[in-house]
Amino acid sequence: MFKIKSSFFDILFFIAVIAALIMSVSLTSRKDLIYISPIVILILIFKYLSITKKKADPKFLLALLAFFILNIISFYDYNEYFNAISLLTSGYLILFTLILKKYLIKSKLKSFLSLSVILGVFLVGYVIYAVVDLLIDQIPNYNIIFMFICALCLFIYAITFAMIYISDNYATGTILLASGVATIFNLGLSPINEYFLYNEIFTFLILFCHYLSLYLFMTFILKTKVVKDNDISSKYF
């Protein structure tokens, strides 16, 4: 039953995504995406509810609602609703982080302090810093605080999904990593596309990463079972 429901909504999802991506590079007005992009999110909402039913996580449903609103106001007027977009983005990043909390395993901190991990954290932090630094002169002073809040939430979320992936306790860890990377790319490129160099290809890539990040995140939480500390191999301690 899970596979049948999943396959049906997956087909609808892929059709809607392809339509949105084609429209992103062919429409003269980007505002027209407001008629197709929210539909993609609605399909994922119906898929999630049809599979989980009464076991649906309210936090993920709130995150999906934030995505739905974002897909309306960001195409309607990104500049006018910048603060709302930043807060909604921060909101779903916080919700994603809270959802992933149960997948974190209590293990020795030193397992997360390898050179590759430190370099990865530094790289993510630098990318976020570079985007923020680039936008400071383009955004009014009263909007800067919202940008910093969003950047902080993204950094915390990045650390969370990276720790889960590095712990290597889940076979689906790569799916979560791909979702996280897509999220960082999407949120990093979006303001650049809006304030510095608008390009239809950038819009295409942003939409692709936007849908991909949410789809993969949902796949992870639907398929991944929480591992208890006493079930973990001694190699993690």
CORTAPE-V644099 format. One record per helix or strand. SS is the DSSP state (H for helix, E for strand). FROM is the first residue (numbers start at 1). LEN is the number of residues. If there is no record, write none. Layout:
ss: (SS	SS)
from: (FROM	FROM)
len: (LEN	LEN)
This chain:
ss: (H	H	H	H	H	H	H	H	H	H	H	H)
from: (2	30	37	58	82	109	115	141	173	200	229	234)
len: (25	6	19	19	22	4	21	27	23	24	3	3)
